[in-house]
Every structure is written in C-alpha cells, then in structure tokens.
Amino acid sequence: MMLAMQAWQLRQAARQALDAGDIQRALGLATQAQGIQNTGSGEALRLLGAWLQTAGAPR
C-alpha cells in the first residue's frame, strides 16, 4: 500500500512539473512512478513527457 501511495505522489509531482514547464523532471518522475506501480494513467503521463521532450528537441 505504501508503494502505491509513493507512486501516486510521484505522478502528482510529474503533473505539477508539466504544469511548470519542467518536462525533463516530469518525465523522470513519471518513469520512476511507473517503476514502482505500472498504471494506465502513469504510462500516459510518461508517454506525454517523452513526446514533449522529443517535440521540443532541436532538429
């Protein structure tokens, strides 16, 4: 139960990092949360962070 709570807190922190524009941090937090507890919403958050990081990369 404690691991589920920790993963939830990490996903919340990832959402806040996205809101603040810190994509790198958001991706790291979402990835860490997924490592603790794999969820559909966590995977969506991780994929969004990865996509935003790639979309913002210089070409």
All heavy atoms as TSV, in Angstrom:
chain	resi	resn	atom	element	x	y	z
A	1	MET	N	N	0.810	-1.191	0.000
A	1	MET	CA	C	0.000	0.000	0.000
A	1	MET	C	C	0.861	1.265	0.000
A	1	MET	O	O	0.510	2.242	-0.643
A	1	MET	CB	C	-0.923	-0.037	1.222
A	1	MET	CG	C	-2.011	0.970	1.172
A	1	MET	SD	S	-3.159	0.538	-0.134
A	1	MET	CE	C	-4.551	1.439	0.361
A	2	MET	N	N	1.954	1.218	0.712
A	2	MET	CA	C	2.837	2.392	0.768
A	2	MET	C	C	3.475	2.661	-0.594
A	2	MET	O	O	3.670	3.823	-0.950
A	2	MET	CB	C	3.894	2.202	1.845
A	2	MET	CG	C	3.302	2.265	3.254
A	2	MET	SD	S	4.540	2.168	4.531
A	2	MET	CE	C	5.348	3.740	4.314
A	3	LEU	N	N	3.782	1.602	-1.338
A	3	LEU	CA	C	4.367	1.799	-2.663
A	3	LEU	C	C	3.352	2.440	-3.610
A	3	LEU	O	O	3.715	3.299	-4.420
A	3	LEU	CB	C	4.875	0.477	-3.235
A	3	LEU	CG	C	6.129	-0.085	-2.583
A	3	LEU	CD1	C	6.479	-1.443	-3.195
A	3	LEU	CD2	C	7.289	0.869	-2.710
A	4	ALA	N	N	2.099	2.029	-3.501
A	4	ALA	CA	C	1.062	2.636	-4.334
A	4	ALA	C	C	0.930	4.127	-4.030
A	4	ALA	O	O	0.771	4.947	-4.947
A	4	ALA	CB	C	-0.273	1.924	-4.118
A	5	MET	N	N	1.007	4.489	-2.773
A	5	MET	CA	C	0.931	5.895	-2.376
A	5	MET	C	C	2.136	6.671	-2.901
A	5	MET	O	O	1.993	7.790	-3.399
A	5	MET	CB	C	0.845	6.018	-0.854
A	5	MET	CG	C	0.830	7.456	-0.376
A	5	MET	SD	S	-0.523	8.422	-1.034
A	5	MET	CE	C	-1.705	8.227	0.258
A	6	GLN	N	N	3.310	6.065	-2.811
A	6	GLN	CA	C	4.519	6.723	-3.311
A	6	GLN	C	C	4.418	6.946	-4.821
A	6	GLN	O	O	4.759	8.019	-5.316
A	6	GLN	CB	C	5.755	5.890	-2.980
A	6	GLN	CG	C	7.044	6.554	-3.390
A	6	GLN	CD	C	8.266	5.709	-3.072
A	6	GLN	OE1	O	8.161	4.565	-2.652
A	6	GLN	NE2	N	9.425	6.276	-3.277
A	7	ALA	N	N	3.926	5.943	-5.540
A	7	ALA	CA	C	3.773	6.080	-6.993
A	7	ALA	C	C	2.763	7.179	-7.319
A	7	ALA	O	O	2.975	7.981	-8.240
A	7	ALA	CB	C	3.346	4.752	-7.605
A	8	TRP	N	N	1.668	7.241	-6.561
A	8	TRP	CA	C	0.662	8.281	-6.772
A	8	TRP	C	C	1.274	9.659	-6.552
A	8	TRP	O	O	1.040	10.593	-7.334
A	8	TRP	CB	C	-0.523	8.057	-5.829
A	8	TRP	CG	C	-1.583	9.092	-5.988
A	8	TRP	CD1	C	-2.591	9.107	-6.909
A	8	TRP	CD2	C	-1.735	10.287	-5.212
A	8	TRP	NE1	N	-3.363	10.236	-6.753
A	8	TRP	CE2	C	-2.862	10.983	-5.707
A	8	TRP	CE3	C	-1.032	10.840	-4.143
A	8	TRP	CZ2	C	-3.286	12.189	-5.183
A	8	TRP	CZ3	C	-1.466	12.049	-3.615
A	8	TRP	CH2	C	-2.581	12.702	-4.131
A	9	GLN	N	N	2.057	9.802	-5.487
A	9	GLN	CA	C	2.692	11.088	-5.192
A	9	GLN	C	C	3.667	11.482	-6.301
A	9	GLN	O	O	3.747	12.661	-6.673
A	9	GLN	CB	C	3.412	11.027	-3.847
A	9	GLN	CG	C	2.472	10.971	-2.676
A	9	GLN	CD	C	3.176	10.720	-1.347
A	9	GLN	OE1	O	4.251	10.133	-1.301
A	9	GLN	NE2	N	2.549	11.154	-0.266
A	10	LEU	N	N	4.387	10.512	-6.834
A	10	LEU	CA	C	5.311	10.799	-7.935
A	10	LEU	C	C	4.543	11.242	-9.183
A	10	LEU	O	O	4.967	12.166	-9.883
A	10	LEU	CB	C	6.179	9.577	-8.242
A	10	LEU	CG	C	7.257	9.266	-7.220
A	10	LEU	CD1	C	7.825	7.864	-7.448
A	10	LEU	CD2	C	8.369	10.297	-7.267
A	11	ARG	N	N	3.406	10.595	-9.469
A	11	ARG	CA	C	2.604	11.011	-10.620
A	11	ARG	C	C	2.062	12.426	-10.416
A	11	ARG	O	O	2.039	13.229	-11.354
A	11	ARG	CB	C	1.460	10.014	-10.867
A	11	ARG	CG	C	1.932	8.699	-11.465
A	11	ARG	CD	C	0.782	7.821	-11.928
A	11	ARG	NE	N	-0.069	7.392	-10.832
A	11	ARG	CZ	C	0.140	6.319	-10.075
A	11	ARG	NH1	N	1.188	5.544	-10.311
A	11	ARG	NH2	N	-0.695	5.995	-9.115
A	12	GLN	N	N	1.639	12.742	-9.200
A	12	GLN	CA	C	1.176	14.098	-8.906
A	12	GLN	C	C	2.299	15.114	-9.112
A	12	GLN	O	O	2.086	16.176	-9.693
A	12	GLN	CB	C	0.639	14.186	-7.476
A	12	GLN	CG	C	-0.715	13.551	-7.283
A	12	GLN	CD	C	-1.786	14.234	-8.105
A	12	GLN	OE1	O	-2.176	13.731	-9.154
A	12	GLN	NE2	N	-2.251	15.361	-7.651
A	13	ALA	N	N	3.483	14.781	-8.635
A	13	ALA	CA	C	4.633	15.671	-8.806
A	13	ALA	C	C	4.973	15.827	-10.289
A	13	ALA	O	O	5.350	16.915	-10.735
A	13	ALA	CB	C	5.834	15.141	-8.026
A	14	ALA	N	N	4.821	14.751	-11.065
A	14	ALA	CA	C	5.077	14.822	-12.504
A	14	ALA	C	C	4.082	15.762	-13.176
A	14	ALA	O	O	4.458	16.564	-14.043
A	14	ALA	CB	C	5.006	13.432	-13.124
A	15	ARG	N	N	2.815	15.690	-12.771
A	15	ARG	CA	C	1.804	16.596	-13.333
A	15	ARG	C	C	2.128	18.050	-13.002
A	15	ARG	O	O	1.998	18.943	-13.846
A	15	ARG	CB	C	0.419	16.226	-12.802
A	15	ARG	CG	C	-0.112	14.929	-13.359
A	15	ARG	CD	C	-1.504	14.608	-12.808
A	15	ARG	NE	N	-1.919	13.291	-13.228
A	15	ARG	CZ	C	-1.837	12.191	-12.469
A	15	ARG	NH1	N	-1.381	12.270	-11.235
A	15	ARG	NH2	N	-2.218	11.027	-12.941
A	16	GLN	N	N	2.561	18.283	-11.774
A	16	GLN	CA	C	2.930	19.649	-11.373
A	16	GLN	C	C	4.141	20.141	-12.154
A	16	GLN	O	O	4.200	21.311	-12.546
A	16	GLN	CB	C	3.205	19.688	-9.871
A	16	GLN	CG	C	1.960	19.495	-9.040
A	16	GLN	CD	C	2.246	19.346	-7.552
A	16	GLN	OE1	O	3.391	19.207	-7.145
A	16	GLN	NE2	N	1.199	19.370	-6.750
A	17	ALA	N	N	5.099	19.250	-12.392
A	17	ALA	CA	C	6.278	19.629	-13.183
A	17	ALA	C	C	5.877	19.980	-14.609
A	17	ALA	O	O	6.406	20.933	-15.190
A	17	ALA	CB	C	7.305	18.497	-13.164
A	18	LEU	N	N	4.935	19.224	-15.178
A	18	LEU	CA	C	4.447	19.561	-16.523
A	18	LEU	C	C	3.775	20.929	-16.525
A	18	LEU	O	O	4.001	21.724	-17.436
A	18	LEU	CB	C	3.465	18.504	-17.018
A	18	LEU	CG	C	4.054	17.238	-17.610
A	18	LEU	CD1	C	2.947	16.262	-17.979
A	18	LEU	CD2	C	4.925	17.536	-18.808
A	19	ASP	N	N	2.966	21.173	-15.518
A	19	ASP	CA	C	2.302	22.485	-15.407
A	19	ASP	C	C	3.321	23.618	-15.340
A	19	ASP	O	O	3.091	24.706	-15.872
A	19	ASP	CB	C	1.404	22.547	-14.178
A	19	ASP	CG	C	0.105	21.785	-14.352
A	19	ASP	OD1	O	-0.257	21.469	-15.498
A	19	ASP	OD2	O	-0.553	21.525	-13.325
A	20	ALA	N	N	4.448	23.350	-14.693
A	20	ALA	CA	C	5.501	24.362	-14.543
A	20	ALA	C	C	6.406	24.432	-15.770
A	20	ALA	O	O	7.287	25.291	-15.838
A	20	ALA	CB	C	6.327	24.070	-13.294
A	21	GLY	N	N	6.215	23.523	-16.721
A	21	GLY	CA	C	7.033	23.524	-17.930
A	21	GLY	C	C	8.336	22.761	-17.803
A	21	GLY	O	O	9.178	22.825	-18.697
A	22	ASP	N	N	8.517	22.031	-16.725
A	22	ASP	CA	C	9.745	21.262	-16.498
A	22	ASP	C	C	9.547	19.836	-17.017
A	22	ASP	O	O	9.265	18.903	-16.266
A	22	ASP	CB	C	10.100	21.254	-15.012
A	22	ASP	CG	C	11.498	20.709	-14.743
A	22	ASP	OD1	O	12.117	20.126	-15.657
A	22	ASP	OD2	O	11.964	20.878	-13.602
A	23	ILE	N	N	9.684	19.687	-18.315
A	23	ILE	CA	C	9.397	18.423	-18.982
A	23	ILE	C	C	10.371	17.326	-18.559
A	23	ILE	O	O	9.959	16.187	-18.318
A	23	ILE	CB	C	9.407	18.618	-20.511
A	23	ILE	CG1	C	8.283	19.566	-20.909
A	23	ILE	CG2	C	9.269	17.285	-21.238
A	23	ILE	CD1	C	8.390	20.111	-22.300
A	24	GLN	N	N	11.633	17.656	-18.455
A	24	GLN	CA	C	12.643	16.663	-18.070
A	24	GLN	C	C	12.322	16.069	-16.698
A	24	GLN	O	O	12.363	14.858	-16.506
A	24	GLN	CB	C	14.038	17.297	-18.062
A	24	GLN	CG	C	15.151	16.326	-17.764
A	24	GLN	CD	C	15.368	15.331	-18.889
A	24	GLN	OE1	O	15.096	15.615	-20.049
A	24	GLN	NE2	N	15.851	14.159	-18.560
A	25	ARG	N	N	11.996	16.937	-15.756
A	25	ARG	CA	C	11.655	16.471	-14.400
A	25	ARG	C	C	10.374	15.640	-14.423
A	25	ARG	O	O	10.279	14.601	-13.778
A	25	ARG	CB	C	11.506	17.658	-13.450
A	25	ARG	CG	C	11.105	17.281	-12.047
A	25	ARG	CD	C	11.258	18.467	-11.097
A	25	ARG	NE	N	10.519	18.323	-9.866
A	25	ARG	CZ	C	10.813	17.456	-8.894
A	25	ARG	NH1	N	11.839	16.651	-9.030
A	25	ARG	NH2	N	10.071	17.399	-7.799
A	26	ALA	N	N	9.388	16.096	-15.168
A	26	ALA	CA	C	8.116	15.378	-15.262
A	26	ALA	C	C	8.325	13.970	-15.808
A	26	ALA	O	O	7.766	12.999	-15.286
A	26	ALA	CB	C	7.142	16.148	-16.135
A	27	LEU	N	N	9.128	13.866	-16.844
A	27	LEU	CA	C	9.401	12.562	-17.438
A	27	LEU	C	C	10.107	11.652	-16.442
A	27	LEU	O	O	9.765	10.477	-16.305
A	27	LEU	CB	C	10.232	12.718	-18.715
A	27	LEU	CG	C	10.631	11.429	-19.427
A	27	LEU	CD1	C	9.406	10.589	-19.777
A	27	LEU	CD2	C	11.440	11.765	-20.674
A	28	GLY	N	N	11.077	12.183	-15.734
A	28	GLY	CA	C	11.791	11.384	-14.737
A	28	GLY	C	C	10.880	10.903	-13.626
A	28	GLY	O	O	10.944	9.742	-13.212
A	29	LEU	N	N	10.016	11.779	-13.146
A	29	LEU	CA	C	9.094	11.403	-12.080
A	29	LEU	C	C	8.073	10.368	-12.552
A	29	LEU	O	O	7.774	9.406	-11.835
A	29	LEU	CB	C	8.370	12.650	-11.552
A	29	LEU	CG	C	9.233	13.632	-10.769
A	29	LEU	CD1	C	8.501	14.957	-10.598
A	29	LEU	CD2	C	9.635	13.049	-9.430
A	30	ALA	N	N	7.545	10.552	-13.756
A	30	ALA	CA	C	6.577	9.597	-14.298
A	30	ALA	C	C	7.220	8.231	-14.507
A	30	ALA	O	O	6.616	7.199	-14.217
A	30	ALA	CB	C	5.997	10.125	-15.607
A	31	THR	N	N	8.449	8.227	-14.989
A	31	THR	CA	C	9.165	6.974	-15.196
A	31	THR	C	C	9.419	6.278	-13.863
A	31	THR	O	O	9.254	5.053	-13.740
A	31	THR	CB	C	10.499	7.231	-15.936
A	31	THR	OG1	O	10.213	7.846	-17.201
A	31	THR	CG2	C	11.274	5.950	-16.154
A	32	GLN	N	N	9.791	7.047	-12.879
A	32	GLN	CA	C	10.022	6.492	-11.543
A	32	GLN	C	C	8.718	5.916	-10.968
A	32	GLN	O	O	8.726	4.824	-10.388
A	32	GLN	CB	C	10.578	7.577	-10.627
A	32	GLN	CG	C	11.064	7.069	-9.295
A	32	GLN	CD	C	11.675	8.189	-8.454
A	32	GLN	OE1	O	11.849	9.321	-8.912
A	32	GLN	NE2	N	11.990	7.875	-7.221
A	33	ALA	N	N	7.621	6.620	-11.141
A	33	ALA	CA	C	6.325	6.134	-10.658
A	33	ALA	C	C	5.948	4.827	-11.342
A	33	ALA	O	O	5.462	3.896	-10.694
A	33	ALA	CB	C	5.249	7.189	-10.908
A	34	GLN	N	N	6.190	4.752	-12.647
A	34	GLN	CA	C	5.871	3.532	-13.383
A	34	GLN	C	C	6.724	2.351	-12.914
A	34	GLN	O	O	6.273	1.215	-12.938
A	34	GLN	CB	C	6.055	3.750	-14.883
A	34	GLN	CG	C	4.941	4.521	-15.535
A	34	GLN	CD	C	3.616	3.801	-15.471
A	34	GLN	OE1	O	2.844	3.973	-14.545
A	34	GLN	NE2	N	3.362	2.983	-16.463
A	35	GLY	N	N	7.934	2.635	-12.500
A	35	GLY	CA	C	8.797	1.577	-11.987
A	35	GLY	C	C	8.289	1.005	-10.673
A	35	GLY	O	O	8.523	-0.163	-10.363
A	36	ILE	N	N	7.581	1.828	-9.925
A	36	ILE	CA	C	7.031	1.388	-8.642
A	36	ILE	C	C	5.685	0.690	-8.844
A	36	ILE	O	O	5.436	-0.382	-8.303
A	36	ILE	CB	C	6.873	2.580	-7.679
A	36	ILE	CG1	C	8.253	3.130	-7.322
A	36	ILE	CG2	C	6.112	2.165	-6.424
A	36	ILE	CD1	C	8.211	4.437	-6.560
A	37	GLN	N	N	4.814	1.344	-9.624
A	37	GLN	CA	C	3.485	0.798	-9.877
A	37	GLN	C	C	3.068	1.192	-11.290
A	37	GLN	O	O	2.847	2.360	-11.579
A	37	GLN	CB	C	2.469	1.339	-8.868
A	37	GLN	CG	C	1.084	0.778	-9.066
A	37	GLN	CD	C	0.054	1.444	-8.178
A	37	GLN	OE1	O	0.135	2.641	-7.903
A	37	GLN	NE2	N	-0.914	0.671	-7.713
A	38	ASN	N	N	2.946	0.209	-12.136
A	38	ASN	CA	C	2.586	0.443	-13.526
A	38	ASN	C	C	1.075	0.648	-13.626
A	38	ASN	O	O	0.301	-0.233	-13.279
A	38	ASN	CB	C	3.038	-0.755	-14.372
A	38	ASN	CG	C	3.033	-0.477	-15.843
A	38	ASN	OD1	O	2.643	0.600	-16.279
A	38	ASN	ND2	N	3.451	-1.449	-16.613
A	39	THR	N	N	0.679	1.844	-14.094
A	39	THR	CA	C	-0.746	2.145	-14.279
A	39	THR	C	C	-0.954	2.738	-15.664
A	39	THR	O	O	-0.008	3.242	-16.289
A	39	THR	CB	C	-1.257	3.159	-13.236
A	39	THR	OG1	O	-0.588	4.399	-13.435
A	39	THR	CG2	C	-1.042	2.654	-11.815
A	40	GLY	N	N	-2.186	2.689	-16.125
A	40	GLY	CA	C	-2.509	3.279	-17.423
A	40	GLY	C	C	-2.304	4.781	-17.440
A	40	GLY	O	O	-1.735	5.338	-18.393
A	41	SER	N	N	-2.743	5.448	-16.382
A	41	SER	CA	C	-2.581	6.901	-16.342
A	41	SER	C	C	-1.108	7.283	-16.185
A	41	SER	O	O	-0.665	8.287	-16.743
A	41	SER	CB	C	-3.410	7.514	-15.209
A	41	SER	OG	O	-2.995	7.012	-13.956
A	42	GLY	N	N	-0.363	6.471	-15.463
A	42	GLY	CA	C	1.071	6.721	-15.319
A	42	GLY	C	C	1.806	6.554	-16.644
A	42	GLY	O	O	2.698	7.337	-16.970
A	43	GLU	N	N	1.386	5.550	-17.412
A	43	GLU	CA	C	2.010	5.341	-18.722
A	43	GLU	C	C	1.662	6.479	-19.662
A	43	GLU	O	O	2.510	6.950	-20.423
A	43	GLU	CB	C	1.577	3.997	-19.311
A	43	GLU	CG	C	2.211	3.657	-20.639
A	43	GLU	CD	C	3.734	3.527	-20.613
A	43	GLU	OE1	O	4.359	3.552	-19.527
A	43	GLU	OE2	O	4.316	3.398	-21.705
A	44	ALA	N	N	0.424	6.946	-19.605
A	44	ALA	CA	C	0.030	8.090	-20.441
A	44	ALA	C	C	0.847	9.325	-20.074
A	44	ALA	O	O	1.300	10.061	-20.965
A	44	ALA	CB	C	-1.464	8.364	-20.281
A	45	LEU	N	N	1.045	9.539	-18.805
A	45	LEU	CA	C	1.844	10.666	-18.329
A	45	LEU	C	C	3.293	10.544	-18.797
A	45	LEU	O	O	3.893	11.514	-19.264
A	45	LEU	CB	C	1.771	10.721	-16.807
A	45	LEU	CG	C	2.359	11.922	-16.095
A	45	LEU	CD1	C	1.722	13.214	-16.569
A	45	LEU	CD2	C	2.165	11.749	-14.592
A	46	ARG	N	N	3.838	9.336	-18.719
A	46	ARG	CA	C	5.214	9.094	-19.158
A	46	ARG	C	C	5.349	9.322	-20.665
A	46	ARG	O	O	6.292	9.976	-21.130
A	46	ARG	CB	C	5.657	7.673	-18.799
A	46	ARG	CG	C	7.143	7.422	-19.038
A	46	ARG	CD	C	7.485	5.945	-18.942
A	46	ARG	NE	N	6.881	5.179	-20.031
A	46	ARG	CZ	C	7.332	5.178	-21.294
A	46	ARG	NH1	N	8.369	5.917	-21.640
A	46	ARG	NH2	N	6.735	4.453	-22.208
A	47	LEU	N	N	4.398	8.797	-21.421
A	47	LEU	CA	C	4.438	8.971	-22.876
A	47	LEU	C	C	4.298	10.434	-23.277
A	47	LEU	O	O	4.961	10.896	-24.212
A	47	LEU	CB	C	3.344	8.134	-23.536
A	47	LEU	CG	C	3.579	6.623	-23.532
A	47	LEU	CD1	C	2.341	5.894	-24.042
A	47	LEU	CD2	C	4.806	6.256	-24.340
A	48	LEU	N	N	3.435	11.170	-22.580
A	48	LEU	CA	C	3.285	12.599	-22.858
A	48	LEU	C	C	4.603	13.326	-22.604
A	48	LEU	O	O	5.040	14.143	-23.424
A	48	LEU	CB	C	2.173	13.201	-21.998
A	48	LEU	CG	C	1.983	14.708	-22.112
A	48	LEU	CD1	C	1.631	15.106	-23.548
A	48	LEU	CD2	C	0.932	15.183	-21.132
A	49	GLY	N	N	5.245	13.030	-21.481
A	49	GLY	CA	C	6.533	13.648	-21.179
A	49	GLY	C	C	7.588	13.328	-22.225
A	49	GLY	O	O	8.342	14.208	-22.657
A	50	ALA	N	N	7.620	12.062	-22.654
A	50	ALA	CA	C	8.594	11.654	-23.674
A	50	ALA	C	C	8.313	12.368	-24.997
A	50	ALA	O	O	9.240	12.826	-25.671
A	50	ALA	CB	C	8.561	10.140	-23.856
A	51	TRP	N	N	7.028	12.470	-25.355
A	51	TRP	CA	C	6.672	13.138	-26.594
A	51	TRP	C	C	7.021	14.624	-26.540
A	51	TRP	O	O	7.575	15.174	-27.492
A	51	TRP	CB	C	5.179	12.952	-26.873
A	51	TRP	CG	C	4.734	13.641	-28.124
A	51	TRP	CD1	C	4.936	13.239	-29.406
A	51	TRP	CD2	C	4.032	14.885	-28.200
A	51	TRP	NE1	N	4.395	14.150	-30.280
A	51	TRP	CE2	C	3.830	15.161	-29.571
A	51	TRP	CE3	C	3.543	15.771	-27.237
A	51	TRP	CZ2	C	3.160	16.306	-29.991
A	51	TRP	CZ3	C	2.879	16.907	-27.667
A	51	TRP	CH2	C	2.696	17.161	-29.032
A	52	LEU	N	N	6.696	15.266	-25.434
A	52	LEU	CA	C	7.015	16.692	-25.293
A	52	LEU	C	C	8.518	16.933	-25.330
A	52	LEU	O	O	8.978	17.919	-25.911
A	52	LEU	CB	C	6.424	17.246	-23.994
A	52	LEU	CG	C	4.926	17.422	-23.964
A	52	LEU	CD1	C	4.446	17.748	-22.567
A	52	LEU	CD2	C	4.470	18.462	-24.965
A	53	GLN	N	N	9.260	16.034	-24.730
A	53	GLN	CA	C	10.725	16.175	-24.745
A	53	GLN	C	C	11.250	16.042	-26.178
A	53	GLN	O	O	12.090	16.820	-26.603
A	53	GLN	CB	C	11.354	15.120	-23.846
A	53	GLN	CG	C	12.852	15.273	-23.708
A	53	GLN	CD	C	13.443	14.248	-22.771
A	53	GLN	OE1	O	13.052	13.086	-22.792
A	53	GLN	NE2	N	14.368	14.670	-21.945
A	54	THR	N	N	10.714	15.093	-26.916
A	54	THR	CA	C	11.133	14.885	-28.308
A	54	THR	C	C	10.670	16.049	-29.196
A	54	THR	O	O	11.436	16.525	-30.033
A	54	THR	CB	C	10.555	13.569	-28.852
A	54	THR	OG1	O	11.003	12.504	-28.017
A	54	THR	CG2	C	10.995	13.308	-30.274
A	55	ALA	N	N	9.444	16.500	-28.982
A	55	ALA	CA	C	8.904	17.594	-29.802
A	55	ALA	C	C	9.663	18.889	-29.561
A	55	ALA	O	O	9.767	19.714	-30.469
A	55	ALA	CB	C	7.421	17.786	-29.480
A	56	GLY	N	N	10.211	19.072	-28.368
A	56	GLY	CA	C	10.933	20.294	-28.052
A	56	GLY	C	C	12.404	20.241	-28.405
A	56	GLY	O	O	13.109	21.239	-28.302
A	57	ALA	N	N	12.874	19.067	-28.854
A	57	ALA	CA	C	14.297	18.908	-29.172
A	57	ALA	C	C	14.633	19.662	-30.461
A	57	ALA	O	O	13.844	19.671	-31.402
A	57	ALA	CB	C	14.641	17.431	-29.334
A	58	PRO	N	N	15.802	20.294	-30.508
A	58	PRO	CA	C	16.206	20.966	-31.748
A	58	PRO	C	C	16.391	19.955	-32.870
A	58	PRO	O	O	16.822	18.846	-32.640
A	58	PRO	CB	C	17.533	21.632	-31.385
A	58	PRO	CG	C	17.928	21.136	-30.061
A	58	PRO	CD	C	16.765	20.400	-29.472
A	59	ARG	N	N	16.070	20.377	-34.073
A	59	ARG	CA	C	16.178	19.457	-35.230
A	59	ARG	C	C	17.437	19.731	-36.010
A	59	ARG	O	O	17.970	20.731	-36.089
A	59	ARG	CB	C	14.973	19.620	-36.126
A	59	ARG	CG	C	13.740	19.209	-35.386
A	59	ARG	CD	C	12.514	19.368	-36.272
A	59	ARG	NE	N	11.341	19.316	-35.470
A	59	ARG	CZ	C	10.593	18.223	-35.343
A	59	ARG	NH1	N	10.926	17.131	-35.961
A	59	ARG	NH2	N	9.537	18.239	-34.591
